[in-house]
Amino acid sequence: MSEKNNNLLDGLILGGLIGAVLGLLFAPEAGENTRQQLKAKLQEFNLGEIVDRFSEAFSAGREEADKVLNEVEGK
């Protein structure tokens, strides 16, 4: 799989996780129960690696955007 596909997959996974977290946070259940469920799910999934990969991809994207911006501005 190419790097572009890996980045897309990472984005989809991260988006799904964010959606799941927001769903839990806005669920019609007591706050303490929701926080406990969220904590259990976060521990169930090893999110450290995903967050690291997303952070690296975001940094790489920012660097590319800066390069393009500098080219457009003529620097």
N, C-alpha and C positions, 0 to 999 in steps of 0.2 A: 504494500500500500504506500502511496506517495505521501510526502510530508503534508501536502495540501489536504488530503483525505484524513490524515491523522488530526490535523487542526480542526477540521469540520466535526469529526467525531468527538473530540475533546469539548468543543463548543456545545454540541448537542447534549452530551452527558452533563456538562455543567449547567446548561439551561434547564434540563430535566430535574437536576438536584435543587436548583433555586426554586423552580416551580413547586416541587414537593415540600420544600421548607415553607414557602409562602402559604401553601395549602394547609399545612399543619398550624401555622401561626394564626390563620384566619378561620380555623375550624370552630364550630360552636361548642367548644368544650372548655373546661376550666383551664386557666393559664398554667397552673402547676402541672396538671396532667399532660398538657401539650408540650411543655418544656421537657418533661421526663421522656415522652415519646421521641421528641426530637433528639435529645441526647443519646438515647438508645440507638436510634437509626444512624446517627453520625458515627457512633462507635462500631456499629455493624459494618458500615462501609468504611474502608480505609481511604479517607478523603485526602490525606496528606499528599499522596502521590499525584492525585488529580489536580489539586490546588497548585502544586509545584509545576506541573506540566502547563497548566493554564497560565500561570505567572510567566513562565519562560516564553510561551507563545505570544502573550500580550506584549512583553518587552521586545521581542523580535518584530512584531507588527509596528510598534511605536518607532523603532529604529528605522524601519523601511519607510514609514510615513514621513519621518524627519528628513530622510534622504530625498524623497520625492519633493517635499516642500522646498528644500534647499535648491534643488534643480530648477523648480518652477520660479523661484524667486531670483535665480541667477547667481547664487552664492557659490 
